[in-house]
Amino acid sequence: MERNLSLWSKLKAYRLDNNVYVLMMLFGSVLISFSVYVLPFFREIKFVPEIALACGTSLLATIFVVLTDVYVKYQNHKNDQFLEGVHEFGISNLHFNKQRLLEDLLVDCEREVWVSGYRLILTSNISDYLAKVAKQGASIKILISPPWKEGFKSVYGVNDKVLDNYFKVFQAIARACTNVESSCEIRFTNKPIFNDTYKIDAHLITGPYMHNRDEEHRRITANDFFTYELIRRSRLYKLVETEFITLWEESEETLVWSKFKQVAEDFIHKDLRESEKIELMQSACSLIEHSGGSTA
């Protein structure tokens, strides 16, 4: 059965909510201007009543213009099932350039960043932004399904070379922080990750991707064909957030930063095969003890 959205929900779905806020501010300004005009205290001050009346009249005309614009746009979008459905589903906005969206959000990040993925290709491209965020004091959580786990192998097989991406991200964060142990935690899971997810403060960014073969090496690769930003109080937001938390809590290994710093020189100076890089990264990890005293 179809659900009917409220008028306010429709205005938000049609992206007209900001226009309504502007109308409210203009209306408040008109009330203030007319109050100044009629109050005896201000009428005794030269030119103030006349200026207040002129401002109020001008703002009133602006209100009619904005109101007409909102009405016309609302009528044009009225009964737009796609926009209403996207909003009701929990999607705030659609994007086609995930990297630029993440970079814009990271510039203003203050509290926390969550990242999940397999190969960290996009994450390595924004590693400088992550480093700046870590340096400014935001906490970072990175959840990875790595090539030595079955979750990765079930999707990408055993031929993908991804450790350089891992190292670039980890090294950028380690160099930016005076106390990286308290700033960033990295966990590795054996389970498949169905969506690359980024949470930047209250913004939750995810999206479906398709697996194809790249043109150069003919290896399987994941292509984002669009990205969506989720509405914070929506059910979809909660589901995606809970999925990350569940996989995070069930992860089997964590990166030990002191060990990573010991092997970092080998990554930089030695000509290593991918299998050797995997062994080095594994040597920098330790098992996570879960409740009940068992280790995964």
C-alpha positions as CSV (number, residue, x, y, z in Angstrom):
1,M,0.0,0.0,0.0
2,E,1.4,3.4,-1.0
3,R,2.0,5.9,1.8
4,N,1.1,9.6,1.4
5,L,3.9,11.9,2.3
6,S,3.1,15.0,4.4
7,L,3.3,18.4,2.8
8,W,6.6,19.1,4.6
9,S,8.1,15.8,3.6
10,K,7.2,16.6,0.0
11,L,8.8,20.0,0.2
12,K,12.0,18.3,1.5
13,A,11.8,15.7,-1.2
14,Y,11.5,18.4,-3.9
15,R,14.4,20.3,-2.2
16,L,12.2,23.3,-1.4
17,D,12.7,23.2,2.4
18,N,15.5,25.9,2.3
19,N,13.1,28.2,0.4
20,V,10.6,27.8,3.2
21,Y,13.3,28.7,5.8
22,V,14.1,31.8,3.7
23,L,10.4,32.7,3.7
24,M,10.2,32.4,7.5
25,M,13.3,34.6,7.9
26,L,11.8,37.2,5.6
27,F,8.5,37.2,7.3
28,G,10.2,37.6,10.7
29,S,12.2,40.6,9.3
30,V,8.9,42.2,8.0
31,L,7.4,41.9,11.5
32,I,10.4,43.5,13.1
33,S,10.4,46.3,10.5
34,F,6.7,47.1,11.0
35,S,7.2,46.9,14.8
36,V,9.9,49.5,14.7
37,Y,7.6,51.7,12.6
38,V,4.7,51.6,15.0
39,L,6.5,51.6,18.4
40,P,6.5,55.1,20.0
41,F,10.2,54.9,21.1
42,F,11.5,54.5,17.6
43,R,9.0,57.1,16.1
44,E,10.8,59.8,18.1
45,I,14.1,59.0,16.3
46,K,14.6,60.9,13.1
47,F,14.3,58.8,9.8
48,V,14.1,55.4,11.7
49,P,10.3,54.9,11.2
50,E,10.6,55.8,7.5
51,I,13.5,53.5,6.9
52,A,11.8,50.6,8.8
53,L,8.6,51.1,6.7
54,A,10.6,51.1,3.5
55,C,12.5,47.9,4.5
56,G,9.3,46.2,5.6
57,T,7.6,47.0,2.3
58,S,10.6,45.9,0.3
59,L,10.8,42.6,2.2
60,L,7.1,42.1,1.8
61,A,7.5,42.3,-1.9
62,T,10.4,39.8,-1.8
63,I,8.2,37.4,0.2
64,F,5.6,37.4,-2.6
65,V,8.3,36.7,-5.2
66,V,9.8,33.8,-3.2
67,L,6.4,32.4,-2.3
68,T,5.4,32.5,-6.0
69,D,8.7,30.7,-6.9
70,V,8.0,28.0,-4.2
71,Y,4.5,27.5,-5.4
72,V,5.5,27.2,-9.1
73,K,8.3,24.7,-8.3
74,Y,6.0,22.7,-6.0
75,Q,3.4,22.4,-8.7
76,N,6.0,21.4,-11.3
77,H,7.2,18.6,-9.0
78,K,3.8,17.7,-7.5
79,N,3.2,13.9,-7.6
80,D,6.8,13.3,-8.7
81,Q,6.9,9.7,-7.6
82,F,10.6,9.3,-8.1
83,L,11.6,12.2,-5.8
84,E,9.0,11.3,-3.2
85,G,10.1,7.6,-3.3
86,V,13.8,8.5,-3.1
87,H,13.2,10.7,0.0
88,E,10.9,8.2,1.7
89,F,13.4,5.4,1.1
90,G,16.0,7.5,3.1
91,I,18.1,9.0,0.4
92,S,18.9,12.7,0.8
93,N,20.7,13.3,-2.5
94,L,22.3,11.5,-5.4
95,H,25.9,12.1,-6.6
96,F,28.0,10.9,-9.4
97,N,31.4,11.9,-8.2
98,K,32.0,10.2,-4.8
99,Q,35.6,11.4,-4.4
100,R,34.7,15.1,-4.8
101,L,31.8,14.6,-2.4
102,L,34.0,13.0,0.2
103,E,36.7,15.6,-0.2
104,D,34.2,18.4,0.4
105,L,32.8,16.7,3.5
106,L,36.2,16.0,4.9
107,V,37.2,19.6,4.7
108,D,34.6,20.4,7.4
109,C,34.9,17.2,9.4
110,E,35.2,17.7,13.1
111,R,34.4,14.5,15.0
112,E,34.7,11.1,13.2
113,V,35.3,9.3,10.0
114,W,34.3,5.7,9.2
115,V,35.6,3.9,6.2
116,S,34.9,0.4,4.9
117,G,36.1,-1.4,1.8
118,Y,38.2,-4.1,0.1
119,R,41.0,-2.5,-1.9
120,L,40.9,1.1,-0.6
121,I,41.4,2.6,-4.1
122,L,39.3,5.6,-3.5
123,T,40.4,5.9,0.1
124,S,44.0,6.0,-1.0
125,N,43.1,8.9,-3.3
126,I,41.8,10.9,-0.4
127,S,44.5,9.8,2.1
128,D,45.8,13.4,2.4
129,Y,42.3,14.6,3.5
130,L,42.1,11.7,6.0
131,A,45.5,12.7,7.4
132,K,44.4,16.3,7.9
133,V,41.2,15.2,9.6
134,A,43.3,12.9,11.9
135,K,45.7,15.8,12.7
136,Q,42.8,18.0,13.7
137,G,41.7,15.4,16.3
138,A,38.8,13.5,14.6
139,S,38.7,9.8,15.3
140,I,39.0,7.4,12.3
141,K,37.7,3.8,12.0
142,I,38.7,1.8,8.9
143,L,37.1,-1.6,8.3
144,I,38.7,-3.7,5.6
145,S,38.1,-7.1,4.0
146,P,41.8,-7.8,3.1
147,P,43.3,-10.2,0.5
148,W,44.4,-12.7,3.1
149,K,40.7,-13.2,4.1
150,E,38.1,-15.4,2.4
151,G,35.7,-12.4,2.0
152,F,38.1,-10.7,-0.3
153,K,39.0,-13.8,-2.2
154,S,35.4,-14.6,-2.8
155,V,34.9,-11.3,-4.6
156,Y,38.3,-10.5,-6.2
157,G,40.2,-13.7,-6.2
158,V,43.9,-13.7,-5.4
159,N,45.5,-11.6,-8.2
160,D,44.6,-8.1,-7.1
161,K,47.5,-5.9,-5.8
162,V,46.1,-3.7,-3.1
163,L,48.7,-3.5,-0.3
164,D,50.2,-0.3,-1.7
165,N,46.8,1.3,-1.3
166,Y,46.7,0.1,2.3
167,F,50.2,1.3,3.0
168,K,49.5,4.8,1.5
169,V,46.5,5.3,3.7
170,F,48.0,3.9,6.9
171,Q,51.3,5.8,6.4
172,A,49.5,9.1,5.7
173,I,47.5,8.9,8.9
174,A,50.5,7.7,11.0
175,R,52.6,10.6,9.9
176,A,49.9,13.1,10.6
177,C,49.2,12.1,14.2
178,T,51.3,12.5,17.3
179,N,49.3,9.7,18.9
180,V,47.9,7.6,16.1
181,E,46.9,4.8,18.5
182,S,44.2,7.0,20.0
183,S,43.2,8.7,16.7
184,C,42.8,5.8,14.3
185,E,41.8,2.1,14.6
186,I,41.9,-0.3,11.7
187,R,40.2,-3.7,11.7
188,F,40.2,-6.6,9.3
189,T,37.2,-8.8,8.7
190,N,36.8,-12.1,7.1
191,K,33.2,-11.3,5.9
192,P,32.3,-9.7,2.6
193,I,31.5,-6.0,2.6
194,F,28.5,-5.3,0.3
195,N,28.9,-1.5,0.1
196,D,31.9,0.8,0.4
197,T,30.6,3.0,3.2
198,Y,32.0,6.4,4.4
199,K,30.6,8.2,7.5
200,I,31.9,11.7,8.0
201,D,30.4,13.2,11.1
202,A,26.6,12.9,10.6
203,H,26.9,12.3,6.8
204,L,26.6,8.7,5.7
205,I,27.7,8.0,2.1
206,T,27.3,4.7,0.3
207,G,26.0,3.4,-2.9
208,P,25.6,0.3,-5.0
209,Y,28.4,-0.8,-7.3
210,M,28.7,-3.3,-10.2
211,H,31.6,-5.7,-10.7
212,N,33.1,-5.6,-14.2
213,R,36.5,-6.2,-15.8
214,D,38.9,-3.3,-16.2
215,E,39.9,-2.6,-19.8
216,E,43.7,-2.7,-19.2
217,H,44.3,-5.9,-17.1
218,R,40.9,-7.6,-17.6
219,R,40.6,-8.1,-13.8
220,I,37.4,-7.8,-11.9
221,T,36.8,-4.3,-10.6
222,A,34.0,-2.5,-8.8
223,N,32.5,0.5,-10.4
224,D,30.3,3.0,-8.5
225,F,27.6,4.0,-10.9
226,F,26.1,6.5,-8.4
227,T,26.5,7.5,-4.8
228,Y,23.8,8.5,-2.4
229,E,23.9,10.5,0.8
230,L,21.4,9.2,3.4
231,I,18.9,11.1,5.6
232,R,20.2,10.9,9.1
233,R,16.9,9.8,10.9
234,S,15.9,7.4,8.1
235,R,15.6,3.6,8.4
236,L,18.1,3.1,5.6
237,Y,20.7,5.3,7.5
238,K,20.2,3.2,10.6
239,L,20.5,-0.1,8.6
240,V,23.8,0.9,6.9
241,E,25.2,2.3,10.2
242,T,24.3,-0.9,12.0
243,E,25.9,-3.0,9.3
244,F,29.2,-1.3,9.8
245,I,29.0,-1.6,13.6
246,T,28.1,-5.3,13.4
247,L,31.0,-6.1,11.0
248,W,33.3,-3.9,13.1
249,E,32.4,-5.7,16.4
250,E,32.8,-9.1,14.7
251,S,36.2,-8.4,13.1
252,E,39.0,-10.8,13.8
253,E,42.2,-8.7,13.5
254,T,43.3,-5.2,14.2
255,L,46.4,-3.3,13.1
256,V,49.0,-2.6,15.8
257,W,50.5,0.7,15.0
258,S,53.8,0.1,16.7
259,K,54.3,-3.1,14.6
260,F,53.2,-1.2,11.4
261,K,55.9,1.4,12.0
262,Q,58.5,-1.3,12.3
263,V,57.6,-2.8,8.9
264,A,56.9,0.5,7.1
265,E,60.6,0.9,6.1
266,D,60.4,-2.4,4.3
267,F,57.4,-1.2,2.3
268,I,59.3,2.0,1.3
269,H,62.8,0.7,0.6
270,K,62.5,-3.0,-0.5
271,D,61.2,-4.3,-3.8
272,L,58.6,-6.7,-2.5
273,R,56.2,-9.0,-4.2
274,E,52.5,-8.7,-3.3
275,S,52.6,-11.9,-1.3
276,E,55.5,-10.5,0.8
277,K,53.7,-7.3,1.4
278,I,50.7,-9.3,2.6
279,E,52.9,-11.2,5.0
280,L,54.4,-7.9,6.3
281,M,51.0,-6.4,6.9
282,Q,49.8,-9.6,8.6
283,S,52.8,-9.4,10.9
284,A,51.6,-6.0,12.0
285,C,48.2,-7.3,13.1
286,S,47.0,-9.0,16.2
287,L,43.9,-11.1,16.9
288,I,41.0,-9.4,18.6
289,E,39.7,-10.9,21.8
290,H,35.9,-11.0,21.8
291,S,33.6,-11.5,24.7
292,G,33.9,-14.8,26.5
293,G,37.7,-14.8,26.2
294,S,37.8,-16.4,22.7
295,T,39.8,-15.1,19.8
296,A,38.6,-15.1,16.2
